Amino acid sequence: MRVQWPVEVKIEPQQAAGVYELKLRAREEYIIPDGLVADVDIEAPDGSRNSLALEASSGWLRTLVETSQDGLYHAHIKISAQSHATEIVDVDLGRFSMLGVYRAAPGVEQGSTVTPDKEVAEQDLTTNKINWKLVGVVIVVVNLTLLLLLVSGWWFLKRKREAAELDIDDEEFSA
């Protein structure tokens, strides 16, 4: 991801899942690179926030962001620098998103991270979900069955009434 403001922002995924390199570099046409100061806060999916320390390297301010939770992480970036007109420029660059990936602690099996209470709660959640397609199919089938019964009953009564009227007419002619 690249953002073009008075500062160039790059967020590059690394080899390991959930690890990103965040880099900032002043764009010389807008601000003086030597005086660039950045404040970067990382907000985890659970709402906790941490400030990151940036290191200068090859004209870039760099840091590694390592995620430890599943979900979306947000980097809130604010910069302060000196413009070519010798004014101090403060810019809030806003939020930049990164996808966090949960990694179990070394030596811990993946299956052992869920307690039996959590497994029961997860099973309850999956069994309480309503399958709306199935509900719709059941409603349609019940309505069609009722309609078929009503039509069959009406047809049966009509035939019975017609047969009774025929019997009465036959008796009148034969007498």
Secondary structure, 3 states (H helix, E strand, C coil): CEEECCEEEEEEECCCCCEEEEEEEECCCCECHHHCEEEEEEECCCCCEEEECCEEECCEEEEEEECCCCEEEEEEEEEEEEECCCCEEEEEEEEEEEEECCCCCCCCCHHHHCCHHHHHHHHHHHHCCCCHHHHHHHHHHHHHHHHHHHHHHHHHHHHHHHHHHHHHHHHHHHC
